[in-house]
Amino acid sequence: MNPLVQALHTQPAVDTRRSTQTMHPPDLVLCGPNCNLKRGTMRKILLTLCLSLVAAAPALAEPKQYSVHAPTVTLKAGGTGAATLTIKADAGFHFNKDFPAKFTVEATAFAKSAKEALTTKAGDVKVAGNDGVITIPLQGLAAGTGPVTVTGNFGICNAETCFMLRGEKLTLQVAVK
């Protein structure tokens, strides 16, 4: 226990009406002499305030400094093809060519990637101007249409700072006939 708190708890309080000394912990005044809050209510108010701030944190996050462009890919069931997903950096930003970008593609019932990981080192991720371009080899599994999720780790930078993005969820539309 903190020495100051311990001293407060063990300090005898003098009762001026009687000459005897009584031992009691000091009262903690949280809201003033005319406060009608029941014990524990202030704790609930503070907890609610803290949870509200935590819930609002994503809304306070930096806006994304990029957009994703990917034309719909059409494959034949059992066939292969390639999708191109472009990460277009906003004005004043660029795709970081020095960051070892890595992307994975979640398999769906209708399509999957022919490669487990797409990386800069393997040549799957290239820089074109200020943008990052990912070539995704796909296999059509069965007839179906929908989004395919691509999860990536990459960097978007400007002259002052870099945003190292991890676990970014990007999507592209795939149609298998």
C-alpha positions in Angstrom: 0.0 0.0 0.0 1.2 3.5 -0.7 2.8 5.0 2.4 0.6 8.2 2.2 -2.6 6.2 1.9 -1.5 3.9 4.8 -0.7 7.0 6.9 -4.2 8.4 6.2 -5.8 5.1 7.2 -3.9 4.8 10.4 -3.9 8.4 11.5 -6.2 8.9 14.5 -9.0 11.4 14.0 -9.7 13.7 16.9 -13.4 14.0 17.9 -13.8 17.5 19.4 -17.0 16.6 21.2 -15.2 13.9 23.2 -11.7 13.6 24.5 -11.3 10.0 23.1 -9.7 9.4 19.8 -11.3 7.2 17.2 -9.7 5.3 14.3 -11.5 5.5 10.9 -10.4 5.8 7.3 -10.9 9.3 5.8 -14.0 9.9 3.7 -13.5 10.4 0.0 -15.5 13.3 -1.3 -16.1 12.8 -5.1 -18.9 15.2 -5.9 -19.4 17.8 -3.1 -21.4 18.1 0.2 -24.9 18.1 -1.4 -24.2 15.1 -3.6 -27.0 12.5 -3.8 -25.0 9.8 -5.6 -25.1 6.4 -4.0 -21.9 4.5 -3.3 -20.5 3.0 -6.5 -22.4 5.3 -8.9 -19.4 7.6 -9.6 -17.4 4.4 -10.5 -20.1 3.4 -12.9 -20.2 6.9 -14.5 -16.4 6.9 -14.9 -16.5 3.4 -16.4 -19.2 4.4 -18.9 -17.2 7.4 -19.9 -14.0 5.3 -20.4 -15.9 2.8 -22.5 -17.4 5.5 -24.6 -14.0 6.9 -25.4 -12.7 3.4 -26.3 -15.7 2.9 -28.6 -15.1 6.3 -30.3 -11.4 5.6 -30.9 -11.9 3.9 -34.4 -13.8 7.0 -35.5 -10.9 9.2 -34.4 -8.4 7.1 -36.4 -6.5 8.5 -39.4 -8.4 8.3 -42.7 -6.9 5.8 -45.1 -4.4 7.4 -47.5 -5.3 5.1 -50.4 -8.1 3.6 -52.4 -8.4 0.1 -54.0 -9.2 -0.4 -57.7 -9.8 -3.9 -59.1 -11.9 -4.8 -62.1 -14.1 -7.8 -61.8 -12.4 -11.0 -62.8 -14.3 -13.7 -64.8 -13.0 -17.3 -64.7 -14.2 -20.7 -65.9 -14.8 -23.4 -63.3 -11.5 -25.4 -63.3 -9.7 -22.7 -65.2 -7.1 -20.2 -64.1 -6.6 -16.4 -64.6 -5.1 -13.4 -63.0 -6.6 -10.5 -61.2 -4.9 -7.1 -60.9 -5.5 -5.2 -57.7 -4.2 -1.6 -57.6 -3.6 0.3 -54.4 -3.9 4.0 -55.5 -2.1 6.3 -53.1 -3.9 9.6 -52.3 -2.4 12.9 -53.5 0.9 13.6 -51.8 1.4 9.9 -50.9 3.0 6.9 -52.5 3.1 3.1 -52.1 6.3 2.3 -50.1 8.6 0.3 -52.4 11.1 -0.3 -49.6 8.6 -1.9 -47.3 8.4 -5.7 -47.8 4.7 -5.9 -48.8 2.9 -9.2 -48.4 -0.7 -10.2 -49.3 -2.7 -13.4 -48.8 -5.9 -14.3 -50.5 -8.8 -16.0 -48.6 -10.2 -19.0 -50.5 -13.9 -19.0 -51.2 -16.2 -21.8 -52.4 -15.8 -20.6 -56.0 -12.2 -19.3 -56.2 -8.8 -19.5 -54.6 -5.3 -18.1 -55.2 -2.8 -20.3 -56.9 -0.1 -18.9 -54.5 -0.2 -18.9 -50.7 1.5 -15.5 -50.4 2.0 -12.6 -52.8 5.1 -10.6 -52.0 7.3 -7.8 -53.4 10.3 -10.1 -53.2 8.6 -12.8 -55.4 7.6 -10.1 -58.0 3.8 -10.3 -57.3 3.7 -6.8 -55.9 5.1 -3.9 -58.0 5.2 -0.2 -57.8 3.8 1.8 -60.7 4.3 5.5 -60.1 2.8 6.2 -56.7 0.6 3.1 -56.7 1.1 -0.6 -55.7 0.0 -3.2 -58.2 -0.7 -6.8 -57.0 -1.0 -9.6 -59.6 -3.1 -12.4 -58.1 -3.1 -15.8 -59.8 -6.6 -17.3 -59.4 -8.2 -20.7 -59.9 -11.9 -21.1 -60.5 -13.3 -23.9 -58.3 -17.0 -23.9 -58.9 -19.7 -21.6 -60.4 -20.3 -18.6 -58.2 -19.9 -14.8 -57.9 -18.8 -12.6 -55.0 -16.0 -10.8 -53.2 -12.6 -12.4 -52.5 -10.8 -10.9 -49.5 -7.1 -10.0 -49.9 -5.3 -9.3 -46.6 -2.2 -7.2 -46.9 0.7 -5.7 -45.1 2.1 -2.6 -46.9 3.2 1.0 -46.4 1.8 4.3 -47.7 4.0 7.3 -47.2 4.3 11.0 -47.8 7.4 13.3 -47.3 6.9 13.4 -43.6 5.5 10.0 -42.4 4.8 6.4 -43.3 1.7 4.5 -42.4 2.7 0.8 -42.0 -0.6 -1.0 -42.5 -1.0 -4.5 -41.2 -3.9 -6.8 -41.8 -5.6 -4.5 -44.2 -8.7 -6.1 -45.7 -9.1 -5.4 -49.4 -11.7 -7.0 -51.8 -12.0 -7.8 -55.4 -15.0 -9.2 -57.2 -14.7 -12.7 -58.9 -17.2 -14.4 -61.1 -16.7 -18.1 -62.0 -18.9 -19.5 -64.7 
